[in-house]
């Protein structure tokens, strides 16, 4: 069966045995970011990514059958041409998730990007105290709440990501309440990835997916939002594209930066890169919700 994507629920439906190409690609359109979150797994790079290459890569991915892309960063809203990128991807025919920290989002910007995205995703790290501690910016929690109010006003399907640490584990219930209050469709609970800043706090802050599940299970009868726990011990679940054409598997713990460059889409066919992708089953399993 073909891969079906429901943007309102941010959910996929497919037969695992029939998947023969990437299900979703996270397109890193910038590494610039205005936050310095204590757990961040990305390197920061202030170089501007090439718009022409971004469009070429979107063209090739679509031509070979990809229909779902997540526009991410860094912080995508740091690009002055982000609306142009979203419009281009939308007009190609992609289903688009827009992943942002929300700090640069306002009513005017949301009005510009709304026609081109299927859903939007923010990060939240617990209660106000813990969220601002993780992002290192006082008042950032209030900004995320403002964004949630805006997305409800604009009727944009919304998801939240919470990287779970020892210091915010018991805030999961608070985040679930936020999901209910603002009609969030899906809550992703990420385990900590030992990459970049995450590596520096890993020993002190890591919580296993099993312990995350136990915390969720305490209140499972009252949870309305779809909760998906992501175990970053499993390699290669996410496939990232960069403006230089590199297609990267993340995480890959035997490689530099915990990322494996699998191929380059500006130099070879995407189907050839998928054929040699070493973590196919992990990628295929990642996008299914199990209830």
Secondary structure, 3 states (H helix, E strand, C coil): CCCEEECCCCEEECCHHHCCCCCCEEEECCCCCCCCCCCCCCCCCCCCCCHHHHHHHHHHHHHCCCCEEEEECCCHHHCCCHHHHHHHHHHHCCEEEEECCCCCCCHHHHHHHHHHCCEEEEECCCCHHHHHHHHCCCCHHHHHHHHHHHHHHCCCEEEEEEECCCCCHHHHHHHHHHHHHCCCCEEEEECCCCCCHHHHHHHHHCCCHHHHHHHHHCCHHHCCCEEEEECCCCCCCEEEECCCCEEEEECCCCCHHHEEEEEECCCCCHHHHHHCCCCHHHHHHHCCCCC
